[in-house]
């Protein structure tokens, strides 16, 4: 049975949180059951106490030791002295008109990042971050405008899921690594997070999705992990010249090479892969690009996920395509036998939609003003 834990930390106004003194206590989220049994042993407790802690942390999404009611009071007090459940501090929570929640969190260090709760009629999904900022510099994405500071730890990644679960009255059954950052640049922490979400939280690997801009060595390394997760590639154009304009990574690993790596991933895992195409008016939404895309992906078990551009002022002058242009692009793909879906836009009014996560973050190499300097709408 899923329970919601005590109310999350006091929500502060956007941009008004203060840098906290680093908490020296050891974070439990990120540890597996065996490691939590070792924590219990260090406190002179039997192994089953560690298993109880694991259930509270991962199965019940408890954020504090007071919620762990089947632990002795003195043990809870001792745990609180040397440990904390989650590294996250909640700085802001915004709820969209369509029920999407976006949380701004940090680890007491002033480096903020975002995660999103996405309730649907048939499931509840969430979108989590893997880095503070992003170094990839995609020209259509708000996250990259803020620059990059660091990778998130396994505990920080998994804690986003658990915090979102805590505010959801329903089970959060699907997780997408599509928040801030490039997941495969934080390979070890992301892979460990996937294992913990499966082994400790109990989520199906088939409900876990990692999205990448196309880092070929890491795609091949992920294939060797043999995790039956869903892999999504941000392709956006079958033409190198166009894709390079949108995504600097294409200069290193061009279209043919990254699609070849996705074929290897599909063959080794047996999972159908996804190619994401963010449609931008008169940039990559033309019928000829749809024709080339269908030809490029022929014979590969895959889905093309169309994402009409969610407006972000990146300075590139990009516009959202009309419904007619989106439909025309889709018709070409379907006529060629390509499996096509279209991303359901959620949370646009709170900048929680695809490509809009910025996290009020300004890191190294930032080329925009802090969001805290902009008017809050």
C-alpha positions in Angstrom: 0.0 0.0 0.0 1.3 3.4 -0.9 1.2 6.2 1.7 1.9 9.8 1.5 4.4 11.1 4.0 4.3 14.3 6.0 4.0 17.6 4.2 7.2 18.5 2.4 9.5 21.2 3.7 8.2 24.7 3.7 7.9 26.1 0.2 9.8 29.3 -0.3 9.2 31.9 -3.0 11.0 31.3 -6.3 14.5 32.6 -6.1 14.2 33.5 -2.4 15.8 30.4 -0.8 19.0 30.9 1.0 22.1 28.7 0.8 22.0 26.4 3.7 24.9 25.2 5.7 25.9 21.8 4.4 24.2 19.0 6.3 26.9 16.6 7.4 24.5 13.7 7.9 24.7 10.7 5.6 21.9 10.4 3.0 20.1 7.1 3.0 18.4 7.5 -0.4 20.7 5.9 -2.9 21.6 3.0 -0.7 20.2 -0.4 -1.4 18.7 -2.8 1.2 22.1 -4.5 1.8 23.7 -1.1 2.6 20.8 -0.1 4.8 21.2 -3.4 6.7 24.8 -2.4 7.3 23.6 1.0 8.6 21.4 -0.8 11.1 24.3 -3.1 12.1 26.5 0.0 12.7 23.8 1.1 15.2 23.7 -2.2 16.9 20.4 -3.3 15.3 19.4 -6.6 13.6 19.4 -6.8 9.8 15.6 -6.7 9.7 15.7 -3.1 10.9 17.6 -2.2 7.7 15.0 -3.9 5.6 12.3 -1.9 7.5 14.1 1.4 6.7 14.4 0.3 3.0 10.6 -0.2 2.8 9.9 3.2 4.3 12.4 5.0 2.1 11.5 3.3 -1.2 8.1 1.6 -1.0 6.4 4.3 1.2 8.5 7.3 0.1 9.0 8.5 3.7 11.0 11.7 3.9 11.7 11.7 7.6 12.3 9.2 10.4 9.2 10.3 12.3 7.1 8.6 9.7 8.8 5.2 10.3 6.3 4.2 12.9 7.4 0.6 13.3 10.9 1.6 14.3 11.6 2.1 18.0 11.6 5.7 19.1 15.1 5.7 20.3 16.3 4.2 17.0 14.6 6.9 15.1 16.3 9.5 17.2 19.7 7.9 16.6 19.1 7.7 12.9 18.1 11.4 12.8 21.4 12.3 14.6 23.7 10.8 11.9 21.5 10.3 8.8 18.9 12.0 6.7 16.5 10.3 4.3 16.7 12.7 1.4 19.2 15.2 0.2 16.6 17.5 -1.3 15.2 20.8 -0.1 12.0 22.0 -1.8 12.3 25.6 -2.9 9.2 26.0 -5.0 6.2 24.1 -6.2 3.9 25.2 -9.1 0.8 23.5 -10.3 -0.5 24.0 -13.9 -4.0 24.3 -15.1 -3.9 20.7 -16.3 -2.8 19.3 -13.0 1.0 19.0 -13.6 3.2 19.8 -10.7 6.7 21.2 -11.1 9.1 21.2 -8.2 12.2 23.3 -7.8 14.7 21.5 -5.5 18.3 21.9 -4.3 20.7 20.2 -1.9 21.4 23.2 0.3 24.1 24.4 -2.1 22.2 26.9 -4.1 22.4 24.7 -7.2 18.8 24.2 -8.2 17.1 21.7 -10.6 13.6 20.7 -11.5 11.4 17.6 -11.6 7.8 17.2 -12.8 4.8 15.1 -11.8 2.5 14.2 -14.8 -0.8 12.6 -13.9 -2.8 11.0 -16.7 -6.1 9.2 -16.6 -4.5 5.7 -16.9 -1.1 6.3 -15.1 1.0 8.8 -13.3 4.4 9.6 -14.8 7.3 11.8 -13.7 10.1 13.6 -15.4 13.4 13.8 -13.4 16.7 15.5 -13.9 20.2 14.0 -14.0 22.4 17.1 -13.9 22.3 20.6 -12.6 21.9 22.4 -15.9 23.1 20.9 -19.1 26.3 21.2 -21.2 24.9 20.1 -24.5 23.8 23.5 -25.8 20.8 22.5 -27.9 19.5 25.7 -29.5 15.8 25.0 -28.8 16.1 24.1 -25.1 15.8 26.4 -22.1 17.9 24.1 -19.8 21.1 24.5 -21.8 20.9 28.3 -21.7 21.7 28.2 -18.0 25.0 26.4 -18.5 26.1 23.4 -16.5 27.4 22.9 -12.9 27.6 19.3 -12.0 26.2 15.8 -12.2 23.6 14.7 -9.7 24.3 11.8 -7.3 22.2 8.6 -7.3 20.5 9.8 -4.2 19.6 13.1 -5.7 18.2 11.4 -8.8 16.1 8.8 -7.0 15.0 11.3 -4.3 13.2 13.3 -7.1 11.0 10.3 -7.8 10.3 9.8 -4.1 9.5 13.4 -3.5 7.1 13.4 -6.4 5.5 10.2 -5.2 5.0 11.8 -1.8 2.7 14.5 -3.3 0.8 12.1 -5.6 -2.3 10.3 -4.3 -1.7 7.6 -6.9 1.2 5.3 -7.6 3.9 7.0 -9.9 4.5 4.1 -12.2 6.5 5.6 -15.1 9.8 7.6 -14.9 11.4 9.5 -17.8 14.9 10.8 -17.5 14.0 13.9 -19.7 14.5 16.6 -17.2 17.5 18.9 -16.9 20.8 17.4 -18.2 22.0 14.7 -20.5 21.5 11.4 -18.6 24.3 9.5 -20.4 26.9 12.0 -19.4 26.1 10.9 -15.8 26.2 7.3 -16.8 27.1 5.5 -13.6 24.7 7.4 -11.3 21.9 7.0 -13.9 22.4 3.3 -14.3 22.5 2.8 -10.5 19.3 4.9 -10.2 17.6 2.7 -12.8 18.5 -0.4 -10.8 17.3 1.2 -7.5 14.0 2.3 -9.1 13.5 -1.3 -10.3 14.9 -3.3 -7.4 14.0 -1.2 -4.4 11.0 0.9 -5.5 9.5 -1.9 -7.6 9.0 -0.2 -10.9 9.1 -2.2 -14.1 12.2 -1.6 -16.2 9.8 -1.3 -19.1 8.3 1.8 -17.5 11.7 3.6 -17.3 12.8 5.8 -20.1 16.1 7.5 -20.7 16.3 10.2 -23.3 19.7 11.1 -24.9 21.0 13.7 -27.4 23.0 10.8 -28.9 26.3 10.0 -27.2 27.3 7.0 -29.2 29.9 5.4 -26.8 27.4 5.7 -23.9 24.5 4.3 -26.0 26.6 1.2 -26.8 27.7 0.9 -23.1 24.1 1.1 -22.0 23.2 -1.7 -24.5 25.8 -3.9 -22.7 24.0 -3.3 -19.4 21.1 -5.3 -20.9 18.6 -3.4 -18.9 15.2 -3.7 -20.7 14.5 0.1 -20.3 13.1 2.3 -23.0 15.7 4.4 -24.8 14.7 7.6 -26.7 17.0 9.5 -29.0 16.5 13.3 -29.6 17.1 13.1 -33.3 15.0 16.1 -34.6 16.2 15.9 -38.2 17.6 13.2 -40.6 19.8 15.9 -42.3 23.2 16.5 -40.7 23.2 20.2 -41.6 19.8 20.8 -39.9 20.6 18.6 -36.9 23.9 20.3 -36.4 22.2 23.7 -36.3 19.9 22.4 -33.6 22.3 20.2 -31.6 26.0 20.8 -31.4 26.5 17.1 -30.5 25.8 16.2 -34.1 29.2 17.5 -35.1 30.8 14.7 -33.2 28.3 11.9 -33.8 26.3 12.6 -37.0 22.9 11.2 -37.9 24.1 7.9 -39.5 26.4 7.0 -36.7 23.9 7.7 -33.9 21.1 5.8 -35.6 23.5 2.9 -36.1 24.1 2.9 -32.4 20.4 2.9 -31.7 20.1 -0.2 -34.0 22.7 -1.9 -31.9 20.8 -1.0 -28.7 17.6 -2.3 -30.1 19.2 -5.6 -31.1 20.9 -6.2 -27.8 17.9 -5.3 -25.6 15.0 -6.4 -27.8 13.3 -3.1 -26.9 11.6 -0.9 -29.5 13.4 2.5 -29.5 12.0 6.0 -29.8 13.2 8.8 -32.0 12.0 12.2 -30.8 11.5 14.9 -33.4 10.9 18.4 -32.0 9.1 20.1 -34.9 10.1 23.7 -35.5 8.3 25.8 -38.0 10.1 25.9 -41.4 13.2 24.3 -39.9 12.7 20.6 -39.7 8.9 20.2 -40.3 9.1 19.8 -44.1 7.7 16.8 -46.0 11.0 16.1 -47.5 12.6 15.6 -44.1 9.7 13.3 -43.2 10.5 11.3 -46.3 14.2 11.0 -45.4 13.4 10.1 -41.8 11.2 7.3 -42.8 13.9 6.0 -45.1 16.6 6.3 -42.4 14.6 4.3 -39.9 13.3 1.6 -42.3 13.4 -1.9 -40.8 14.2 -0.7 -37.3 11.5 -1.5 -34.6 10.9 2.0 -33.4 8.4 4.8 -32.8 8.8 8.4 -34.0 7.5 10.8 -31.3 6.5 14.2 -32.7 6.9 17.1 -30.3 5.6 20.5 -31.6 8.0 23.1 -30.3 7.1 24.6 -26.9 8.1 28.2 -27.2 11.3 29.2 -25.4 13.1 32.4 -26.1 16.5 31.0 -27.0 17.4 33.9 -29.3 17.2 31.6 -32.3 13.8 32.9 -33.5 12.2 29.5 -33.5 8.4 29.2 -33.9 5.9 26.5 -33.1 4.6 24.9 -36.4 1.0 25.1 -37.3 -1.3 22.1 -36.8 -1.5 21.7 -40.6 2.3 21.3 -40.9 2.4 18.8 -38.0 -0.3 16.8 -39.6 1.3 16.8 -43.0 4.6 15.7 -41.5 2.9 12.8 -39.7 0.9 11.8 -42.8 4.2 11.3 -44.8 5.7 9.1 -42.1 2.5 7.0 -41.7 2.3 6.6 -45.5 5.8 5.1 -45.4 4.8 2.6 -42.6 6.5 4.4 -39.8 4.9 4.1 -36.3 4.2 7.7 -35.1 2.9 9.2 -31.9 2.6 12.8 -30.8 3.7 14.0 -27.4 0.8 15.2 -25.3 1.7 18.7 -24.2 1.3 19.2 -20.4 2.3 21.9 -18.0 3.0 24.6 -20.6 1.6 27.4 -18.4 4.2 26.7 -15.7 7.1 26.1 -18.2 7.1 22.4 -17.4 6.7 21.1 -20.9 9.4 19.5 -23.1 12.4 21.8 -23.5 11.2 24.4 -21.0 12.8 23.2 -17.8 15.3 25.9 -16.7 15.3 25.4 -13.0 16.1 29.1 -12.3 19.6 27.9 -12.8 22.5 29.9 -14.1 25.7 27.9 -14.1 29.0 28.1 -16.0 28.7 29.1 -19.6 25.3 30.6 -19.1 24.1 33.0 -21.8 21.0 34.3 -20.3 19.9 36.3 -17.3 18.8 34.5 -14.2 15.2 33.6 -14.2 15.0 35.2 -10.8 15.6 38.5 -12.5 12.7 38.1 -14.8 9.1 38.8 -14.0 7.3 35.8 -12.4 4.0 35.1 -14.3 
